């Protein structure tokens, strides 16, 4: 029985794949990134050129890996890793799509303006 359908949305202004509200793959600049389980991530990081995804230097996203060019060129290997990422995404707790307030102060008490001293 197939799992829930994957949907495409944007993340970091790039196309990304989501399942149950969880991102499992995305493009970012010139890279493809995949979200993998701990065991699959350890296996993937043994591939030459594979690394933990960092959208900004020093800011790793712990479950995500950047796909090296060698894997990108091998369609069968790439499909296998994308499939593992999708399976992992399906295994995660579904996220609800609730809208967040645009302004964090929307539901909080706003501070009163300070009075100037003369």
C-alpha positions in Angstrom: 0.0 0.0 0.0 1.6 3.3 -1.0 2.1 6.0 1.7 0.7 9.5 1.6 1.4 11.6 -1.5 4.4 13.8 -1.6 3.8 17.5 -2.4 6.0 20.2 -3.7 6.4 23.5 -1.8 9.1 26.1 -1.5 11.8 26.1 1.2 14.5 28.7 1.2 12.9 29.9 -2.1 13.7 26.6 -3.8 11.5 23.6 -4.7 11.2 21.0 -1.9 9.4 17.7 -1.4 7.1 17.3 1.7 5.2 14.3 3.0 2.8 14.7 5.9 4.1 18.3 6.3 7.7 17.1 6.7 10.4 18.1 4.2 12.3 15.1 3.0 14.2 16.6 0.1 14.9 20.0 -1.5 17.1 21.9 -3.8 19.3 24.7 -2.4 21.5 26.8 -4.5 23.5 24.3 -6.6 22.8 21.4 -4.2 20.2 18.7 -3.6 19.5 17.9 0.0 17.9 14.8 1.6 16.6 14.2 5.0 17.7 10.8 6.2 17.3 8.6 9.3 20.4 8.4 11.6 21.5 5.0 10.2 21.0 6.0 6.6 22.7 9.4 7.2 25.8 7.6 8.7 25.9 5.3 5.6 25.4 8.3 3.2 28.2 10.3 4.8 30.7 7.5 3.9 30.1 8.4 0.2 32.9 10.6 -1.2 31.8 14.2 -1.2 28.7 13.7 1.0 28.3 16.1 3.9 25.9 17.4 6.4 23.8 20.2 4.9 24.6 23.8 6.2 22.4 26.5 4.7 24.8 29.0 6.3 28.3 28.1 7.4 28.3 26.8 11.0 24.5 26.3 11.0 24.1 22.6 10.2 20.6 21.0 9.8 21.3 17.8 11.6 19.1 15.4 9.7 19.9 16.7 6.2 22.7 15.8 3.9 24.0 17.5 0.7 24.1 15.1 -2.2 27.5 15.0 -3.9 27.9 15.3 -7.7 28.8 11.6 -8.1 25.5 10.5 -6.7 23.6 13.1 -8.7 25.1 11.6 -11.9 24.0 8.0 -11.0 20.2 8.0 -11.4 19.8 4.5 -9.9 21.8 5.4 -6.8 20.1 8.8 -6.5 16.6 7.2 -6.8 17.6 4.8 -4.0 18.6 7.6 -1.6 15.5 9.8 -2.5 13.3 6.7 -1.7 15.0 6.4 1.7 14.4 10.1 2.4 10.8 9.7 1.4 10.4 6.7 3.7 11.9 8.5 6.5 9.7 11.5 5.9 6.6 9.2 6.0 7.8 7.8 9.3 7.8 11.2 11.0 5.0 12.6 13.0 2.7 14.5 10.7 2.9 18.3 11.0 -0.3 20.3 11.0 -0.4 23.3 8.6 -1.5 26.0 11.0 -0.7 29.5 10.1 1.6 31.4 12.4 1.1 35.0 13.2 3.0 37.3 10.9 4.1 39.4 13.8 5.3 37.7 17.0 3.7 40.5 19.0 0.2 39.8 17.6 -1.0 37.8 20.6 1.4 39.3 23.2 0.9 42.4 25.2 2.8 45.2 23.4 5.1 47.2 25.6 4.1 50.8 26.2 6.3 53.5 24.7 8.8 54.9 27.1 8.5 58.5 28.3 11.3 60.9 27.5 12.9 62.5 30.5 13.7 66.2 30.3 
